[in-house]
Amino acid sequence: MAKSDKQPTVKQLSDSDIDQIFSRVGKILKEKRKQMDISLDDLAYESGVSRSTLTRMLDGEDVNVRNLLKVVYSLNLSIDQVISFRKG
């Protein structure tokens, strides 16, 4: 059997699945920031993540895990509160 004929034996995330995860992450972080009444500039300062990177993160764009962890920690969240692999 050719390699291309084999069925995947592990779960795979599609690009669409990943985009949805990043979108949810951004929404959760944005809501928590507003709930805490902290400005974007203050969160950038407290987390050590640049304002432009933080803006992209809150807009649901691809994020660097290191920066994500800094922001999650700064907002007193845990990573499992932010990232979920469920669909929908």
N, C-alpha and C positions, 0 to 999 in steps of 0.2 A: 504494500500500500504506500503510495506517495505521501510525502509530508503534508501536502495541500489537501489530501483526502481525509486526513484525520480530523475528528471532532475534538474541540477543546475539552480538556479534562478539568479545567479550573474555571471558576466564574470570571467573567470579564465585564468591565465597565465600559460602556460606549462613551464617546465624546459627549453625546447628549446627556447621558447620566451624570457625567462629571460637571458639565455646565449647570445642571439642575442643583447639584450639591453645592457648588460655589455660589449660586444664586441664593439658596437657603442660608448658607453661612453668612453672606452679606446682610440678608434681611434680619437674622437673629442678632448679629453684632450691632446693626444700626438701631434696632429696637432697644437693645440693652443700653446703648450709649444714650439714647433719648430718655429712657427710664431713669438713668442715673444723673441726667441733666448735666452731662459733661460735654464741653465743646470739642470739636474736631481737633483744634490746636492743642487743647489740654490732653486729649487722649494720645495724640501723636507724641507729645512730650513725655507723658507718663509711661508709654509703652516703648519708647525709643524707636518707633517706626515713623518714617517720614509722612508728612501730611498727604503727599501725592499717592504714596503706596497705600496709606490708610483709606483714602477716597476710592481707589480702585478696588480694594478689598470690600468695602461697604457696598460698592456697586455690583458686587458679585463676579468680579473678574478673577482670573487665576491668581492664586496666592502662594507665596513662599511659606513653607511650613514653619520655619523659624519665626517669621513675622506674625503668622497666625497665632502661634503659641504665645508670643509677647502680648498681643492684643487680647486674646482670650484671658490670660492671667490678669492683665490690667483691669478687665471688666469683671473680675471675680467669678468667672465661669470655668467650667471644666470642658475639656475637648469633646467629651461625649454629649454635652449639652448643645454643642455647635455643629458637629459633623454626624450625619446619619446617612446610611446607605439604603434607606428605604426608598421606594419609588413613590412619587406623588407629592 
